[in-house]
Structure formats: C-alpha cells, structure tokens
Amino acid sequence: MVRVSADSLAELRKRRSAKWRTFPEDVLPLPVAEMDYPIAKPIRDVLIDMIKRSDTGYSGIAPELPQAFANYAKRNWDWTVNKEQFYLATDVGVAGVEVLRLWTEPGDKVVVNTPVYLNFFTWIKEAKCEVVDVPLTHLGNEWALDLTALEEAFAAGVKAYILCHPHNPVGHVFTMDELEKIAELAKKYNVLVISDEIHAPLIFSEAKFIPYLNVSDTARETGLCITSASKSWNLAGLKCAQIVADNAAINDRLLQLPLASPWRSSLLGVWASIAAYNQGEPWLNAVLKNIDENRHYLAKLLKKHLPKAKYTVPDATYLAWIDLSAYGQENVATLLLEKGRVALSNGTDFGGVGKDFVRFNLATSKEIIKDAVLRMACVLED
C-alpha cells in the first residue's frame, strides 16, 4: 500500500515554484493550487530517466497519451474516450483560450458561475469576449447551479459557457440532473459548453463525477472537455493539457487549432502525464486519503478557533472555501497576510460574490493547516 506524507515546512521552502518564492519566509503560503506532497514515484522515475538521457526535446504528437487517458477514464468513470478527437495544449488555460477563439468573435459573451476559478476571467478577456455571470446558489451546506438564471443568460445571447466541473473553489460536483439540463439548454440556444475537468480525479467517496461528454448524445453535440494531469498529480510546471471531443461537427472546428499546438506542450509534461494516468492511481489514492482527512480536520479547527467562520466541506478538489463575513473585515485576506502572516486566496478574485471569503489549500500537512488556522484566529478573534 502506498503511503504519502507532505514534506516538512523546511523542505518545502527549498522548492523553486512561485508558491514558495513569492512571500517572505515568515508567511505560510496557502493560496496557490499546488500540493505539498512529493510527486508519485512512477512520474519521478520517468522524469529522472529522461533527464539522464538528455531527452528534453520537442513533444509533438504522442499517441501514448490519448491511450493512457482513455484507459484511465474508462477505469474510473466508464467513459469511452474518442481517441481520434484528442488534442494537446500547453495547459488548460491555453486550451480554454484556443477553444474560445475558434467559437467566438470579439465582443461575444461567455457564461461563468461565480465564485469561480479566477483565470476564467483572464481567458475570456484574452479571447476578447465579455463575461456573463450566473452565480451559484448557496442554501445551507449546498452549492447548486441556478438553472433558471442560466437559461435566461443563454436566451439573451451567449456563445460559450465555461463549466468548472468539479467546481473550484466551492468543491461542488455537478449531478447528472444538472449536466443533462445544461446540455439541453446548450442545444436549445446553440451554446458551446467548455467543461474544465482538471479536478475530476480529486473526488471524495460521497460524490460521483460524471464527465460532461459521458452524459448524453446531446452533451456530446454541445460540448468538449479540457483537462490535464497537472492538478491531481502536482505537475503544473510540466506543461501539458488535453482537449477532448466526441462529435464530428465539434471536431471539424477543433481541426482548426494551431498546427503548432502539440509542439507547445512540454515533452516532460507529456510523459509525466502518461505515467500519471497509467501508474499514478496508488499515489493519488493515498493523497486523497490525506486530503479527505484534512477537509474534516479543517472543519474541526474552524469550529474551535474561528467559530463564526462558515465552511461547507467540499465534495472534490483540495481547496476549502471559507466565509469570514461574520468577522466584519473589509479585506480579510490582506489583513490575514499582513497581521497573521498567512497567505490565502482573496475571495474577491473569484467574482464579486466571493467578497469576505478566502480559499485555503488542503493539500498539505495537518501541522501547516493547524498553524494557519491559529494564525487566522489570532487576527480575527483577538
């Protein structure tokens, strides 16, 4: 049985990623969605082997990757991936922008559901489109899609809808009922659904992930998937993402992607992704066990040390979305950084409804989680 533990804080501070170089050493950095765990051995082995052989050239098209992804998708989601409609991109952000460029013209409108991954806004801006916000609803401990508002937005005229599935930052996994209705509305109003499924392997036992393209023929007619191994296996710096479709008309459009697109992915990223999909599940299962414990551990810590905080335990991802509005601070993330020396993602970056929220990374050690909460409490409960 594979066991995985987060690296110590001293070891983590030796890392060269922006997460560990942006802030002074007295700050706990928890805003960036990358893990504090050592990478999976099969991935490490293939990367070391390639470096030893100076195998660091261009990637080009690697048929092993669609096969590895298809095998993983079949094992985990009973999804039969169309390997003939599988395209490489540098990362999921580049994939999103390239797809938007193929389906939209400058000034076209694109729907998102705030609070949502902050870079969706930059993708839409880069494609010279306009954001239409259909916020998620939040009743009690449940986040959900407002289907009435979504139809109103579609009917008003939009070209695309970026679906964050599973949802970052709230951790909601969209249900079959929600996905079927999305597909029906997309067909009715001729809207392309871009399903960002980068967090799909990071699902906890009470939830079931359903790939958008596995929902129905209508879903396959109206959408495509953008995804990557980077989030689940901590490979963000090894640039490689996938665009997947399963419809002739959509594929005809995707054939217009830049011919250089597969050459812009990292060779190391391609083969790290192949290793992740083929051999990375034991490591991922061990990591998910840790994060599963951490999401509930955070709830206990907040109840004890920050009792006015509101937190819905996520069904997916390693991100916690915490409502600190009861503490009445104007810019709570900035305050926590300046006074508590703990860096969290500012909720306002995820859309206006994120005001008074912070996003907290759970893919770390319990010691760091406890230290962060205690620092927050020293500022807010003082």
C-alpha positions as CSV (number, residue, x, y, z in Angstrom):
1,M,0.0,0.0,0.0
2,V,1.4,3.4,-1.0
3,R,1.7,6.0,1.8
4,V,2.3,9.7,1.1
5,S,3.1,12.4,3.6
6,A,3.5,16.1,3.0
7,D,7.1,17.4,3.0
8,S,8.2,19.3,6.1
9,L,8.0,23.1,6.0
10,A,11.8,23.3,6.0
11,E,11.9,21.1,2.9
12,L,9.1,22.9,1.2
13,R,10.9,26.2,1.5
14,K,13.7,24.7,-0.7
15,R,11.2,24.4,-3.6
16,R,11.6,26.9,-6.5
17,S,8.0,27.3,-7.5
18,A,6.3,30.7,-7.2
19,K,4.3,29.4,-4.3
20,W,7.4,29.2,-2.2
21,R,9.3,32.2,-3.6
22,T,6.6,34.9,-3.6
23,F,6.3,35.5,0.1
24,P,8.8,36.1,2.9
25,E,9.8,33.1,4.9
26,D,7.6,34.0,7.9
27,V,4.5,33.7,5.7
28,L,2.6,30.4,5.3
29,P,1.7,30.3,1.6
30,L,-1.6,28.6,1.1
31,P,-3.2,30.4,-1.9
32,V,-1.7,28.5,-4.9
33,A,-3.4,25.3,-6.0
34,E,-0.3,23.0,-5.9
35,M,0.4,20.2,-3.5
36,D,3.0,19.9,-0.7
37,Y,3.4,16.2,-1.3
38,P,6.4,14.6,-3.1
39,I,5.4,13.5,-6.6
40,A,4.5,9.9,-7.5
41,K,7.4,7.5,-7.9
42,P,6.4,6.4,-11.5
43,I,6.4,10.0,-12.6
44,R,9.6,10.8,-10.8
45,D,11.3,7.7,-12.4
46,V,10.3,8.6,-15.9
47,L,11.4,12.3,-15.5
48,I,14.8,11.3,-14.0
49,D,15.3,8.8,-16.8
50,M,14.6,11.4,-19.5
51,I,16.9,14.0,-17.8
52,K,19.7,11.4,-17.5
53,R,19.4,10.8,-21.3
54,S,19.1,14.5,-22.1
55,D,15.7,13.6,-23.6
56,T,14.4,17.2,-23.4
57,G,13.4,17.9,-27.0
58,Y,10.0,18.8,-28.5
59,S,7.0,16.7,-27.8
60,G,5.0,16.6,-31.0
61,I,2.1,14.2,-31.2
62,A,2.4,11.2,-28.7
63,P,-0.3,8.6,-29.3
64,E,0.5,7.0,-25.9
65,L,-1.1,9.9,-24.1
66,P,-4.7,9.6,-25.6
67,Q,-4.5,5.9,-24.9
68,A,-3.3,6.4,-21.3
69,F,-6.1,9.0,-20.7
70,A,-8.7,6.8,-22.3
71,N,-7.7,3.8,-20.2
72,Y,-7.9,6.0,-17.0
73,A,-11.3,7.5,-18.0
74,K,-12.7,4.0,-18.7
75,R,-11.5,2.6,-15.4
76,N,-12.7,5.4,-13.2
77,W,-15.7,6.9,-15.0
78,D,-16.8,4.2,-17.5
79,W,-16.2,6.8,-20.2
80,T,-15.2,5.6,-23.7
81,V,-12.9,8.4,-24.9
82,N,-12.8,9.1,-28.6
83,K,-9.0,9.0,-29.1
84,E,-9.4,10.4,-32.6
85,Q,-10.7,13.6,-31.2
86,F,-8.0,14.3,-28.7
87,Y,-5.7,17.3,-28.9
88,L,-2.7,18.6,-26.9
89,A,-2.4,22.1,-25.5
90,T,0.2,23.8,-23.3
91,D,-2.0,23.9,-20.3
92,V,-5.7,24.1,-19.5
93,G,-5.7,27.9,-19.7
94,V,-4.2,27.9,-23.2
95,A,-6.7,25.2,-24.2
96,G,-9.6,27.4,-23.0
97,V,-8.4,30.4,-24.9
98,E,-7.8,28.5,-28.1
99,V,-11.3,26.9,-28.0
100,L,-12.9,30.3,-27.3
101,R,-11.0,31.8,-30.3
102,L,-12.5,29.1,-32.5
103,W,-16.1,29.6,-31.4
104,T,-16.3,33.3,-30.7
105,E,-15.8,36.7,-32.2
106,P,-14.6,39.8,-30.2
107,G,-17.4,41.1,-28.0
108,D,-19.2,37.8,-27.8
109,K,-20.5,36.8,-24.3
110,V,-19.3,33.8,-22.3
111,V,-21.0,32.5,-19.1
112,V,-19.3,31.5,-15.9
113,N,-20.7,30.6,-12.4
114,T,-19.1,32.7,-9.7
115,P,-17.4,32.2,-7.3
116,V,-15.2,30.6,-9.9
117,Y,-11.6,29.9,-10.8
118,L,-10.1,33.4,-11.2
119,N,-8.3,32.7,-14.5
120,F,-11.6,32.1,-16.3
121,F,-11.9,35.9,-16.4
122,T,-8.5,36.2,-17.9
123,W,-9.2,33.5,-20.6
124,I,-12.4,35.4,-21.6
125,K,-10.6,38.7,-21.7
126,E,-7.7,37.2,-23.8
127,A,-10.3,35.9,-26.3
128,K,-11.7,39.5,-26.4
129,C,-15.1,38.3,-25.1
130,E,-17.3,39.5,-22.3
131,V,-18.2,37.7,-19.0
132,V,-21.8,36.9,-18.2
133,D,-22.0,35.8,-14.6
134,V,-24.6,33.3,-13.4
135,P,-23.7,32.9,-9.7
136,L,-24.1,29.5,-8.0
137,T,-26.8,29.4,-5.3
138,H,-25.8,28.5,-1.7
139,L,-28.5,27.2,0.6
140,G,-27.4,25.7,3.9
141,N,-24.5,23.5,3.1
142,E,-25.3,23.0,-0.6
143,W,-24.0,24.8,-3.6
144,A,-26.0,24.4,-6.8
145,L,-26.5,25.7,-10.3
146,D,-29.2,28.2,-10.9
147,L,-30.7,26.7,-14.0
148,T,-33.4,29.4,-14.4
149,A,-30.8,32.1,-14.4
150,L,-28.6,30.0,-16.7
151,E,-31.4,29.7,-19.3
152,E,-32.1,33.5,-19.1
153,A,-28.4,34.1,-19.8
154,F,-28.4,31.7,-22.7
155,A,-31.6,33.1,-24.2
156,A,-30.1,36.6,-24.0
157,G,-27.4,35.5,-26.4
158,V,-24.1,33.9,-25.4
159,K,-21.6,31.8,-27.5
160,A,-20.0,29.7,-24.8
161,Y,-20.3,28.5,-21.2
162,I,-17.2,27.6,-19.2
163,L,-18.3,24.9,-16.8
164,C,-16.0,24.3,-13.8
165,H,-16.6,20.6,-13.2
166,P,-15.8,19.8,-10.4
167,H,-16.1,23.4,-9.2
168,N,-13.2,25.5,-8.0
169,P,-13.3,26.9,-5.4
170,V,-16.5,25.5,-3.8
171,G,-15.8,21.8,-4.4
172,H,-19.3,21.1,-5.9
173,V,-19.6,18.1,-8.2
174,F,-22.4,18.7,-10.8
175,T,-25.1,16.0,-10.8
176,M,-26.4,14.0,-13.7
177,D,-29.6,16.1,-13.5
178,E,-27.7,19.4,-13.6
179,L,-25.5,18.2,-16.5
180,E,-28.4,16.9,-18.5
181,K,-30.2,20.2,-18.2
182,I,-27.1,22.1,-19.1
183,A,-26.8,20.0,-22.3
184,E,-30.5,20.6,-23.2
185,L,-30.2,24.3,-22.7
186,A,-26.9,24.4,-24.7
187,K,-28.6,22.7,-27.6
188,K,-31.7,24.9,-27.4
189,Y,-29.7,28.1,-27.5
190,N,-26.7,26.9,-29.6
191,V,-24.1,27.5,-26.8
192,L,-20.8,25.6,-26.6
193,V,-20.1,24.0,-23.2
194,I,-16.4,24.1,-22.3
195,S,-16.1,21.6,-19.4
196,D,-13.0,22.2,-17.4
197,E,-12.5,18.9,-15.7
198,I,-9.0,19.3,-14.4
199,H,-10.1,18.4,-10.8
200,A,-12.0,15.3,-11.9
201,P,-9.7,12.7,-10.3
202,L,-9.9,14.6,-6.9
203,I,-13.3,13.3,-5.9
204,F,-14.3,12.1,-2.4
205,S,-16.4,9.0,-1.8
206,E,-19.8,10.7,-1.2
207,A,-19.7,12.3,-4.7
208,K,-19.8,10.8,-8.2
209,F,-18.0,12.5,-11.1
210,I,-19.7,12.3,-14.5
211,P,-17.7,13.6,-17.4
212,Y,-19.8,16.0,-19.5
213,L,-19.2,14.0,-22.7
214,N,-20.4,10.9,-20.9
215,V,-23.8,12.4,-20.1
216,S,-25.7,12.0,-23.4
217,D,-25.6,12.4,-27.2
218,T,-26.9,16.0,-26.6
219,A,-23.9,16.7,-24.3
220,R,-21.5,15.3,-27.0
221,E,-23.2,17.6,-29.6
222,T,-22.8,20.7,-27.5
223,G,-19.5,20.4,-25.6
224,L,-16.0,19.4,-25.2
225,C,-13.6,18.7,-22.3
226,I,-10.4,20.5,-21.3
227,T,-8.3,18.7,-18.7
228,S,-4.8,17.8,-17.5
229,A,-3.0,15.5,-15.1
230,S,-1.3,18.6,-13.7
231,K,-3.7,19.3,-10.8
232,S,-4.2,15.8,-9.5
233,W,-0.6,14.7,-9.7
234,N,1.0,18.1,-9.0
235,L,2.6,18.7,-12.4
236,A,1.6,22.3,-13.0
237,G,5.1,23.3,-14.2
238,L,5.3,20.5,-16.7
239,K,3.1,22.0,-19.3
240,C,0.6,19.5,-20.9
241,A,-3.1,19.6,-21.2
242,Q,-5.8,17.9,-23.3
243,I,-8.8,18.9,-25.3
244,V,-11.3,16.1,-25.9
245,A,-14.4,15.9,-28.0
246,D,-16.7,13.3,-29.4
247,N,-18.7,14.8,-32.1
248,A,-18.0,15.3,-35.8
249,A,-19.1,18.9,-36.1
250,I,-17.1,20.0,-33.0
251,N,-14.1,18.0,-34.2
252,D,-14.2,19.8,-37.5
253,R,-13.8,23.1,-35.6
254,L,-11.0,21.7,-33.4
255,L,-9.1,20.7,-36.6
256,Q,-8.6,24.4,-37.0
257,L,-6.5,24.6,-33.8
258,P,-2.9,25.9,-34.5
259,L,-0.8,23.2,-36.1
260,A,1.9,24.0,-33.6
261,S,-0.3,23.3,-30.6
262,P,1.1,19.8,-29.8
263,W,4.6,21.1,-30.2
264,R,4.0,23.7,-27.5
265,S,3.4,21.1,-24.8
266,S,6.4,20.0,-22.7
267,L,7.9,16.7,-23.6
268,L,8.5,16.1,-19.9
269,G,4.8,17.0,-19.3
270,V,3.5,14.6,-21.9
271,W,5.4,11.6,-20.5
272,A,4.7,12.6,-16.9
273,S,1.0,12.7,-17.8
274,I,1.3,9.3,-19.4
275,A,2.9,7.9,-16.2
276,A,0.2,9.5,-14.1
277,Y,-2.7,8.1,-16.0
278,N,-1.1,4.6,-16.3
279,Q,0.6,4.2,-13.0
280,G,-0.3,7.1,-10.7
281,E,-3.5,5.9,-9.1
282,P,-2.0,4.2,-6.0
283,W,-0.2,7.5,-5.2
284,L,-3.4,9.6,-5.9
285,N,-5.5,7.3,-3.7
286,A,-3.1,7.8,-0.8
287,V,-3.1,11.6,-1.3
288,L,-6.9,11.6,-1.5
289,K,-7.0,9.8,1.9
290,N,-4.9,12.6,3.4
291,I,-7.0,15.4,1.8
292,D,-10.2,13.7,2.9
293,E,-8.9,13.7,6.5
294,N,-7.7,17.3,6.1
295,R,-11.0,18.7,4.9
296,H,-12.7,17.4,8.0
297,Y,-9.8,18.4,10.2
298,L,-10.2,22.0,9.0
299,A,-13.8,21.9,9.9
300,K,-13.0,20.9,13.5
301,L,-10.3,23.6,13.8
302,L,-12.6,26.3,12.5
303,K,-15.3,25.3,14.9
304,K,-12.9,25.5,17.8
305,H,-10.8,28.5,16.9
306,L,-12.9,30.5,14.4
307,P,-16.4,29.7,15.4
308,K,-18.0,32.5,13.3
309,A,-16.5,31.1,10.1
310,K,-18.7,29.3,7.7
311,Y,-17.3,26.3,5.8
312,T,-19.0,23.7,3.6
313,V,-16.8,20.6,3.4
314,P,-16.1,20.2,-0.3
315,D,-17.0,17.0,-2.3
316,A,-14.0,17.5,-4.6
317,T,-10.7,19.3,-5.0
318,Y,-8.2,20.1,-2.3
319,L,-9.5,23.6,-1.8
320,A,-11.5,24.9,1.1
321,W,-13.8,28.0,0.5
322,I,-14.3,29.8,3.9
323,D,-16.8,32.5,4.6
324,L,-15.3,35.0,7.1
325,S,-18.0,37.7,6.6
326,A,-19.1,37.4,10.3
327,Y,-15.8,39.0,11.3
328,G,-16.7,42.2,9.6
329,Q,-13.3,42.9,8.0
330,E,-13.2,45.0,4.8
331,N,-10.4,43.0,3.1
332,V,-9.9,39.9,5.2
333,A,-7.3,38.1,3.0
334,T,-5.0,41.2,3.1
335,L,-5.5,41.5,6.8
336,L,-4.5,37.9,7.4
337,L,-1.4,38.3,5.3
338,E,-0.3,41.5,7.0
339,K,-1.2,40.6,10.6
340,G,-1.2,36.9,10.7
341,R,1.5,36.1,8.1
342,V,-0.7,33.5,6.3
343,A,-1.4,33.9,2.6
344,L,-4.8,32.8,1.3
345,S,-6.5,33.4,-2.0
346,N,-8.6,36.5,-1.8
347,G,-12.3,35.7,-2.4
348,T,-12.9,38.8,-4.5
349,D,-10.6,37.4,-7.2
350,F,-13.2,34.7,-7.8
351,G,-16.0,37.2,-8.6
352,G,-18.0,39.7,-6.6
353,V,-19.9,37.1,-4.6
354,G,-16.5,36.0,-3.2
355,K,-16.2,39.1,-1.0
356,D,-15.4,38.1,2.6
357,F,-14.3,34.6,1.5
358,V,-10.8,33.1,1.4
359,R,-9.6,30.0,-0.4
360,F,-7.4,27.6,1.6
361,N,-5.2,24.8,0.3
362,L,-5.8,21.5,2.0
363,A,-3.0,19.5,0.1
364,T,-0.5,19.9,2.9
365,S,0.3,18.6,6.4
366,K,-2.1,18.8,9.3
367,E,0.7,20.8,11.1
368,I,0.6,23.5,8.5
369,I,-3.2,23.6,8.4
370,K,-3.4,24.0,12.2
371,D,-0.7,26.7,12.2
372,A,-2.6,28.6,9.5
373,V,-5.9,28.4,11.4
374,L,-4.2,29.5,14.7
375,R,-2.7,32.5,12.9
376,M,-6.0,33.4,11.4
377,A,-7.7,33.2,14.9
378,C,-5.0,35.4,16.4
379,V,-6.0,38.1,14.0
380,L,-9.8,37.7,13.8
381,E,-10.6,36.5,17.4
382,D,-8.3,38.9,19.2
